Amino acid sequence: MGTELLRMLPSVDEVLRDARLVKELEGQPRSVVVQAVRDVLERERRRLLAGLRPDDENKGKEFILEQTVRETLCAVRQSARPNLRPVINATGVVLHTNMGRALLSERARQAINDVASSYSNIELDLESGRRGSRYAHLEGLLKTLTGAEAVLVVNNNAAAVLLALSTLARGREVIVSRGQLVEIGGSFRVPDVMAQSGARLVEVGTTNKTHPDDYRKAISPDTALLLHVHTSNYRIIGFTRETTISELVEIGRSASLPVMSDLGSGFLFDLSGYGLPSEPTVREVVEAGPDVVTFSGDKLLGGPQAGIILGRKDLIERMKKNPLTRAVRIDKMTVAALEATLREYLDQEWAIREIPTLRMLTESRDILQQRGSRLAELLRAAAGEKAEICLEEGFSAVGGGAMPTAELPSVLVAIRPVQESAGELQTKLRRGDPAVMGRVQEDKLLLDVRTIADAELQPLVEAVRGALCEGKGIK
Ligand SMILES: *Cc1c(COP(=O)(O)O)cnc(C)c1O
């Protein structure tokens, strides 16, 4: 019976000539389409031989052709979908490392587009016609915004720390407090980076207390650097004592040793007026006098992935000459996006309005309420009887290993599905298109409106509608 049925299968050419397929897949490479048709037909053939489609015989050749075309369209669309694609972040974690950290301002995105679509003066001095430096595009702005004497920008902050240690302390000792030997998301651990740089770690003090004298006593002829690491992703509270950067600078001066501060996040201005914890700004840290300061471009700064190094001119010059600098250099798109982001900072109110990270962190209650009500209303209409929707109060997090204790009051839309668990609904949404990430709490799926853009509301509602309609069970 199976072989009888096989005659009803169309040929590859028949499928390829089908008008529906031709029209829908106009922009797709032919080889991809041909391969998809072959795969679909092969799958059909096996199913027929295995007797898995007993009814198909009665449905006729036209039916099988149509089915093959439909499956081919699906297969091609599936394979053409990029592996890296947008996700709707409804977790309320503003700097979510697994979802790409900072979103860029419109001007930063435009700058990337401009520099990617045409030749540029990335390393060309247009005034003299001679070779220029890619860092020159960022130097003036960073100096103005932070008060630094000299700057260098590398691929990320981990690279910035590695380069600084390798340049200043290779084969020698670096003194760090035991309370600051942090790990930042999986692979960046201060002791490991230290080992990689060729510097030797000298731990001083205890987890909760490190006094200036602990550093003084550890200084030897082999000491190259005193390092302060901002414990940006956790807090030790209670019986604690941290030696401040100012104190370290004093110790460094009297021992003629450079002091470095790995700031991690790096805020360019104080947002405590908006309910965020008060953290020292980069300018304040620079003013305290360390010889080198490093921080990330895509954490609180809200720019592209980058590691910004500020410091004394002679030390920065030495870093520029380190061969490692070439290995961790930033590309032109990073320079473009970072320059555009830094320009937004020339005016504080402007920066808060234009840089998505700052806007989300400071979003007003009114706006969050409005967005929440609108989302709840749209979801109620879409869900019908399939889920209960209500508004809740809750908290967003800064994320990206920054301000771990900050709780930003926010508005959450809770979806309580009737026929399935909240976990099952989240799984379908995660696998959907666009993918949606929320927070599952007991029997509810929580969507925090702080990190959802207005333009994402409609696609989000459609994704939820689709997931609820798929009904129970995960494909
Ligand atoms: C995040 C962080 C780093 C690593 O920065 P990346 O830009 O992610 O490479 C290093 N040090 C501290 C203190 C950090 O918070």
The ligand as a MOL file (V3000), in Angstrom:
LIG
                    3D

  0  0  0     0  0            999 V3000
M  V30 BEGIN CTAB
M  V30 COUNTS 15 15 0 0 0
M  V30 BEGIN ATOM
M  V30 1 C 31.2010 43.9080 35.1080 0
M  V30 2 C 32.4910 44.0450 35.7690 0
M  V30 3 C 33.6710 43.6640 35.0990 0
M  V30 4 C 33.6400 43.0870 33.7150 0
M  V30 5 O 33.1840 44.0280 32.7930 0
M  V30 6 P 32.7280 43.5710 31.3160 0
M  V30 7 O 32.4780 44.8490 30.6200 0
M  V30 8 O 31.5270 42.7320 31.5200 0
M  V30 9 O 33.8610 42.8070 30.7410 0
M  V30 10 C 34.8580 43.8240 35.7560 0
M  V30 11 N 34.9180 44.3210 37.0120 0
M  V30 12 C 33.7980 44.6930 37.7030 0
M  V30 13 C 33.9350 45.2220 39.0970 0
M  V30 14 C 32.5530 44.5760 37.1010 0
M  V30 15 O 31.4560 44.9270 37.7530 0
M  V30 END ATOM
M  V30 BEGIN BOND
M  V30 1 1 1 2
M  V30 2 1 2 3
M  V30 3 2 2 14
M  V30 4 1 3 4
M  V30 5 2 3 10
M  V30 6 1 4 5
M  V30 7 1 5 6
M  V30 8 2 6 7
M  V30 9 1 6 8
M  V30 10 1 6 9
M  V30 11 1 10 11
M  V30 12 2 11 12
M  V30 13 1 12 13
M  V30 14 1 12 14
M  V30 15 1 14 15
M  V30 END BOND
M  V30 END CTAB
M  END
